[in-house]
Amino acid sequence: MCLEGAIMTKEETSKEEQVGFHKGALSTLAKERQEMLKILQIVEQLMQLHIKGLKELGVDLEAQAKELENEKKKPKKPIDEML
């Protein structure tokens, strides 16, 4: 039985440790991303419920958003005219 294959050099061990570290980090980050997506879905559902509640109360958020956008498009007066 040859022991050459069983003995690893310092570089090989270091490389394997680095590969393991990166793989572990990616695995952890993938799980974190899944949890973030779950949180995002919950937040989106809650926002939709509040939008629905406002619509039931007669508040038109789309119209308000259009008004704000139109106000942004209006040319602003020069500062000397404001004084």
Protein Blocks (a to p, Z undefined) as FASTA:
>chain_A
ZZklmpccfklmmmmmmmmmmmmmmmmmmmmmmmmmmmmmmmmmmmmmmmmmmmmnopaf
klmmmmmmmmmmpccddfklmZZ
